[in-house]
Amino acid sequence: MSKNFVFKKGNEKITFEILNEKQVLSLSKSNRTKFTFYNVDKTKVNLAGQTIRILPESQTSENETFIEMSPKPENLIDGKLSVIVSYKNEGEMRIFKLLIPTEN
């Protein structure tokens, strides 16, 4: 599976993947996705977006968080689902905005 999004700042890196063959979110369906954190404490990361839910298996992984995303047409910006990822490191706030592609 390819990494759909990669964010880097120094030695910190966050990758986001859509865990399906098409690499886009299907509208009005449950889509499994994954964030992987490198040199970022995942317990200090905030995720914000509509129709997203952290999955229980995230509890057992040290550097991965699994998310279910179920986008609806009314939640989209130009056909994409917006998700904000933020965390603080050494007193500096880091904020990334994902615009995740969707299809019917």
C-alpha positions as CSV (number, residue, x, y, z in Angstrom):
1,M,0.0,0.0,0.0
2,S,1.3,3.4,-0.9
3,K,1.6,6.2,1.6
4,N,-1.1,8.7,0.6
5,F,0.3,11.5,2.6
6,V,3.7,12.1,4.2
7,F,4.4,15.0,6.5
8,K,8.0,15.7,7.7
9,K,9.5,18.3,10.0
10,G,13.1,17.6,10.9
11,N,13.3,14.0,12.2
12,E,9.5,13.9,12.8
13,K,7.4,12.2,10.2
14,I,3.7,11.2,10.0
15,T,2.3,9.0,7.2
16,F,-1.3,8.5,6.3
17,E,-2.7,5.6,4.3
18,I,-6.1,4.6,3.0
19,L,-6.2,0.8,3.5
20,N,-8.0,-0.2,0.3
21,E,-7.0,-1.0,-3.2
22,K,-8.3,2.3,-4.7
23,Q,-6.4,4.6,-2.4
24,V,-9.5,6.9,-2.1
25,L,-12.3,7.0,0.5
26,S,-15.6,5.6,-0.6
27,L,-18.6,7.9,0.1
28,S,-21.1,6.8,2.8
29,K,-19.1,3.6,3.5
30,S,-16.7,2.7,6.3
31,N,-13.1,3.1,5.2
32,R,-10.2,1.9,7.2
33,T,-7.2,4.2,7.4
34,K,-3.9,4.4,9.3
35,F,-1.6,7.0,10.7
36,T,2.0,6.0,11.4
37,F,4.1,8.2,13.6
38,Y,7.9,8.4,13.5
39,N,9.7,10.4,16.3
40,V,6.2,11.8,17.3
41,D,4.4,10.7,20.5
42,K,1.1,9.5,19.2
43,T,-0.5,10.1,22.6
44,K,0.0,13.8,22.1
45,V,-1.6,13.9,18.6
46,N,-5.0,15.4,18.1
47,L,-7.1,14.4,15.1
48,A,-10.1,16.5,14.1
49,G,-12.6,15.8,11.3
50,Q,-16.1,14.8,10.6
51,T,-17.1,11.1,10.4
52,I,-13.8,9.8,11.8
53,R,-13.5,7.3,14.7
54,I,-10.4,5.8,16.3
55,L,-10.5,2.0,16.1
56,P,-9.8,-0.2,19.2
57,E,-6.7,-1.9,17.7
58,S,-4.9,1.5,17.9
59,Q,-4.5,0.8,21.7
60,T,-2.1,-2.1,21.0
61,S,0.3,-0.3,18.6
62,E,3.1,2.0,19.8
63,N,3.3,4.2,16.7
64,E,0.2,3.5,14.6
65,T,-3.4,4.8,14.9
66,F,-6.2,3.1,12.9
67,I,-9.1,5.3,12.0
68,E,-12.5,4.5,10.4
69,M,-13.7,7.3,8.1
70,S,-17.2,7.3,6.7
71,P,-17.5,10.5,4.6
72,K,-20.8,11.8,3.5
73,P,-21.2,14.2,0.5
74,E,-22.3,17.1,2.9
75,N,-18.9,16.7,4.8
76,L,-16.7,17.3,1.8
77,I,-14.7,20.3,0.6
78,D,-14.4,20.1,-3.2
79,G,-15.0,16.4,-3.1
80,K,-12.4,15.7,-0.3
81,L,-12.7,15.0,3.4
82,S,-10.8,17.4,5.6
83,V,-8.9,16.1,8.6
84,I,-6.6,18.2,10.8
85,V,-3.6,16.6,12.5
86,S,-1.9,18.6,15.3
87,Y,0.6,18.0,18.1
88,K,3.1,20.0,20.2
89,N,6.8,19.3,20.2
90,E,9.3,21.3,22.2
91,G,6.8,24.1,22.7
92,E,6.1,24.4,19.0
93,M,2.6,23.5,17.6
94,R,2.6,21.5,14.4
95,I,-0.6,21.4,12.3
96,F,-1.2,19.5,9.1
97,K,-4.4,19.6,7.1
98,L,-5.3,16.6,5.0
99,L,-7.7,16.8,2.1
100,I,-8.4,13.2,1.4
101,P,-9.8,12.1,-2.0
102,T,-13.2,10.4,-2.2
103,E,-15.4,8.7,-4.8
104,N,-18.9,7.2,-5.0
